[in-house]
Structures are given as structure tokens and as C-alpha cells.
Amino acid sequence: MSLLDSLRGLLGGGQAKYGEPIVIVSGLPRSGTSMMMKMLDAAGIPIMTDAVRTADVDNPKGYFELERVKELEKDPDRSWVREARGKALKVISFLLKDLPDDNAYRIVFMRRDIDEVLASQNKMLVHRGEQDTTDDAVMAEAYRNHLAAVRIMARKKDNWSIVEIRYDEAIRDPAAVARKVNAFLGGRYDVQRMVEAVDEKLYRNRKTA
Amino acid sequence: MFGLGKTQSIKLERDLYDRVKKIADVAGYATVEEFVTHVLEKELIHFEDAKSDDDIRNKLRGLGYIS
């Protein structure tokens, strides 16, 4: 956590201005966002989900998504996001730019090896019967640029605080990651239950050295 | 474009500077600064214009993450 993040935490993350922070779990799809949502759910953080997208072969433990999030880029009415104050909401990294600026966001940002992300995404596309002809090398470059853009955006937003969590570290040492996330969110949550929510068996598209 | 705004200096390793200067000369840039500025502005577009990244948008739509 950066010094700036720590100071923001001490100052309440702008709570007086923005109300209770919204916990955002973000990252590229297939980077462990659902796992992190499950950890937060287990820890006792209210989750904002409609459970429309149910568990499947790609996410056997569920997606923890809200359908309306998918409309963020197109729907000019984003006032509903305020309803997530005090709760956790999953927003993929591409849609972070569309979050309204009248809330404070504590963003748990999942990172995973880009090649693993793409391998997992490509399997998911097959399961969904979708086709994508974009070359993986092109997508990898696009994702790297996108992630850099998100970091640049995060620096400009005084209502964002962000912590990056590596998916492989969460699998390898869930206790350390749970403590890190708990500290980032104010230290009020059940770390042991977060740890128990991590299922190493779901780390399937793993790059071998 | 050049000389109109405030400037900051950055340091490059000598080898890299020599390569940059060689290409800047060959490509007809008036100065190394003009060449470096041009290259950086082109690269920054990748980061600053991420909203128009249709490759990502198409991928995410196929995966069911955006509508």
C-alpha cells in the first residue's frame, strides 16, 4: 500500500464527502475477481449481486456479479452505483472509467499473468460458443496498455484508493493476502474465513516455468 | 509546438541517447528533443486513448462482461 493510500485510509477515504466507501473488486476477467468476491463474502462484507449469472464450469463457485454493471459504459444513469456504499461490487477493469465520481472507491485490483488470463478467457469463449479471431499477442499488448491506463487513471482520482493483489500469491499464501486486503479495508473483517474461501484447485490455467 | 511550453529534462543512458540521435538525424528531425517528443506522444496515445480499444471491448462482450 502506498503512503498516499495509507493517508487516505487514515482520513477515512473522503467519507465525509462521498459517504461510506464502496469496495470494488476489479481486474481483467479471469484474474481472480470472483475468488476475491468470495473471500469478501466469507469475511462478512455485504455483496451487491443479483445472482443472475450463476455458477458454471468456468466459475464453479459463482460469479458474484450484478448485471447492471455491464451497462455502465452505455447507460448514462449511473446513480444506482451509490446503492453499493458499504458493500462490495465487482466491476471489471475496463469499466472502472465509467464509475461515477460521487462515491469513494476502495478498489481491490486482481493481477494475473496475462498469458494465463488469455488462456482462461479463450477457454471461456469456447464454453460460451463465442468466436474471437483477435490474435493473443495483440490482446496481450492491448491488455498491458489498458492496465497501465488504469494505473494512470487511479493516480488522478482522489476518490479512489487501490491495492493490487496477485492471483498466484493469493493461491500460494492466502493468509498473507487476506491480511493485506483486510488491512486495506480497515481491519474489521474475518481473515480466517477469507483464507478458507480460497480454493487452489480452481487455479487451472497455470503457466508452467 | 516546440519551445512554447515549460520543459523538464530527463536522463538517458549514453548508448540509448546515441541510438536515438542517429535515428533522429536520419529521419530528418531538427533535434533529438523533437524526435523524442514525437515518439513519446505517439506512445502515450496507447494509454490515454484506452476507451476506444475495440479489441478489448469485443473480447469482453464475447465473455459476457459488458453488454
Interface residues (C-beta under 8 A of the other chain):
Chain A: P29 R53 K70 E71 E73 K74 I92 F94 L95 K97 Q121 M124 L125 R128 E130 Q131 D132 T134 V138 M139 A142 Y143 N145 H146 A148 A149 V150 I152
Chain B: H46 F47 E48 A50 K51 D53 D55 I56 R57 N58 K59 L60 G62 L63 G64 Y65 I66 S67
